[in-house]
Amino acid sequence: MSPPRSLTLDHFTPHVGERLPLVLKEGERTDAVLLEAAALEEVPSAGAEEGFSLLLHVPAAEHLPQRIYELEHPREGTVSLFLVPVGMRDGGILLEAVFN
């Protein structure tokens, strides 16, 4: 696992629509499609970074719990994200990460 870093919306927007490897369990991975990378509507306070959210689609038949998952980012390498299941779509699970 890599050390924490300051990720921004700009790290993810170029990769919307791409398949990114996601580690489900040790030795088990799948491709997650980055469906959306969007700024949060709230205005950040002075000096604060802008908040954003990510929405990923994982083609999985079973429930995935909310927890920290490792996502392989094309430029940043492996990043750890706290992902929360927020729904189902097209036979898979939607996972969301919020940065604020």
LOVOVEX-922425 format. One line per 5 residues: number of its first residue (from 1); their letters; for each residue x, y, z of N, C-alpha, C. Coordinates in pm, whole numbers, plus 50000, padded with zeros to 5 digits. Example, Ala and Ser with C-alpha at 12.3 -4.5 7.8 and 13.67 -1.06 7.14 Angstrom:
2
1) as) 51319 49431 50780 51230 49550 50780 51320 49670 50780  51285 49775 50708 51367 49894 50714 51290 50003 50787
END
This chain:
100
1) msppr) 50086 49883 50000 50000 50000 50000 50090 50123 50000  50054 50221 49921 50135 50341 49910 50100 50441 50019  50191 50535 50048 50161 50635 50150 50050 50728 50103  49976 50790 50198 49869 50881 50159 49924 50998 50078  49847 51043 49983 49886 51159 49904 49763 51242 49878
6) sltld) 49785 51362 49835 49675 51452 49808 49627 51430 49664  49517 51361 49651 49459 51336 49519 49357 51446 49489  49347 51482 49363 49253 51586 49322 49163 51531 49211  49060 51606 49182 48968 51569 49074 49044 51553 48943  49145 51638 48921 49224 51632 48797 49299 51501 48780
11) hftph) 49325 51429 48889 49391 51299 48879 49298 51195 48813  49167 51217 48824 49071 51115 48781 48992 51150 48656  48962 51278 48632 48875 51313 48518 48925 51261 48383  49056 51257 48356 49097 51204 48226 49069 51055 48209  49037 50986 48319 49019 50841 48314 48873 50796 48323
16) vgerl) 48780 50892 48317 48638 50855 48317 48610 50768 48195  48542 50657 48217 48511 50562 48111 48614 50451 48098  48726 50463 48166 48831 50361 48158 48811 50251 48262  48866 50136 48230 48871 50024 48325 49000 50037 48405  48986 50034 48537 49101 50043 48626 49103 49922 48718
21) plvlk) 49217 49856 48733 49224 49739 48821 49194 49776 48966  49108 49694 49029 49068 49713 49168 49094 49583 49243  49166 49593 49356 49195 49475 49439 49076 49452 49531  49009 49336 49517 48895 49301 49601 48940 49236 49730  49029 49140 49719 49088 49067 49831 49231 49036 49790
26) egert) 49310 48991 49885 49445 48953 49850 49442 48846 49742  49508 48873 49631 49513 48780 49520 49392 48782 49429  49292 48863 49461 49171 48872 49378 49150 49016 49334  49145 49033 49203 49122 49167 49149 49020 49160 49037  48969 49277 49005 48874 49290 48896 48897 49426 48831
31) davll) 48834 49449 48719 48839 49581 48657 48716 49659 48699  48738 49780 48747 48629 49872 48782 48627 49980 48674  48508 50014 48627 48496 50122 48529 48469 50251 48606  48550 50351 48582 48529 50482 48643 48418 50552 48565  48298 50554 48622 48183 50611 48554 48177 50763 48565
36) eaaal) 48223 50815 48679 48207 50958 48704 48314 51008 48799  48364 51127 48773 48451 51201 48864 48394 51342 48864  48335 51383 48976 48261 51510 48979 48295 51592 49101  48298 51724 49082 48320 51815 49194 48197 51815 49284  48220 51827 49414 48108 51842 49507 48054 51984 49494
41) eevps) 47928 52002 49516 47865 52131 49497 47899 52232 49606  47946 52185 49719 47978 52276 49829 48100 52359 49793  48100 52485 49836 48213 52573 49813 48314 52551 49924  48442 52520 49890 48540 52496 49995 48574 52624 50070  48611 52610 50197 48652 52726 50275 48790 52771 50227
46) agaee) 48830 52890 50265 48958 52947 50223 49072 52850 50256  49154 52822 50157 49269 52735 50177 49238 52586 50168  49111 52550 50162 49074 52408 50155 49072 52362 50009  49100 52235 49990 49093 52180 49855 48948 52153 49818  48920 52158 49689 48786 52131 49641 48751 51984 49660
51) gfsll) 48631 51958 49712 48587 51821 49730 48538 51762 49599  48545 51630 49587 48496 51562 49467 48456 51420 49503  48387 51357 49410 48346 51219 49430 48378 51137 49306  48392 51007 49327 48414 50912 49219 48305 50808 49225  48259 50764 49109 48162 50656 49101 48221 50548 49011
56) lhvpa) 48231 50427 49067 48289 50314 48995 48186 50204 48980  48194 50132 48870 48107 50016 48846 48195 49891 48848  48159 49797 48934 48232 49671 48946 48139 49559 48904  48177 49483 48800 48093 49370 48759 48107 49255 48857  48024 49255 48960 48034 49153 49065 47897 49099 49097
61) aehlp) 47890 48970 49119 47763 48908 49152 47735 48913 49302  47837 48932 49382 47817 48933 49526 47832 49074 49581  47782 49094 49701 47790 49223 49767 47936 49255 49804  47977 49378 49784 48108 49423 49829 48087 49517 49946  48150 49493 50059 48130 49579 50176 48204 49712 50161
66) qriye) 48160 49811 50239 48235 49937 50240 48365 49912 50315  48473 49956 50257 48606 49940 50317 48708 50007 50226  48832 49999 50266 48940 50054 50183 48979 49949 50079  48979 49992 49953 49021 49909 49841 49141 49976 49775  49222 49898 49707 49333 49952 49632 49295 49958 49484
71) lehpr) 49311 50076 49426 49280 50100 49285 49410 50134 49215  49434 50073 49101 49556 50102 49026 49529 50216 48929  49588 50330 48959 49570 50451 48879 49680 50456 48772  49645 50490 48647 49744 50488 48539 49868 50574 48564  49854 50688 48628 49969 50777 48651 50018 50774 48795
76) egtvs) 49929 50756 48889 49963 50768 49031 50004 50636 49095  49989 50526 49024 50019 50396 49082 49901 50348 49165  49928 50269 49266 49821 50214 49350 49777 50318 49452  49647 50347 49455 49591 50441 49552 49488 50367 49637  49485 50400 49764 49389 50340 49857 49268 50431 49868
81) lflvp) 49149 50374 49844 49025 50452 49847 48925 50384 49939  48857 50465 50022 48746 50413 50101 48624 50416 50009  48576 50297 49971 48464 50286 49878 48340 50233 49950  48226 50292 49914 48098 50257 49975 48004 50211 49864  47940 50094 49879 47841 50053 49780 47720 50145 49786
86) vgmrd) 47676 50195 49670 47564 50289 49666 47451 50243 49575  47465 50127 49513 47358 50078 49427 47405 49966 49337  47314 49926 49249 47340 49820 49152 47311 49875 49013  47384 49827 48915 47358 49866 48776 47419 49761 48684  47343 49722 48584 47392 49632 48479 47462 49508 48535
91) ggill) 47402 49446 48636 47458 49323 48692 47582 49344 48776  47608 49466 48815 47726 49494 48897 47693 49590 49009  47796 49625 49083 47780 49711 49200 47841 49848 49172  47773 49953 49219 47826 50089 49211 47893 50121 49344  48017 50168 49336 48093 50206 49455 48128 50354 49444
96) eavfn) 48120 50424 49557 48148 50567 49558 48258 50599 49658  48345 50692 49619 48445 50750 49708 48420 50900 49711  48425 50959 49830 48405 51103 49844 48529 51164 49909  48578 51269 49849 48694 51343 49899 48647 51482 49937  48657 51519 50064 48618 51654 50104 48704 51707 50215
END
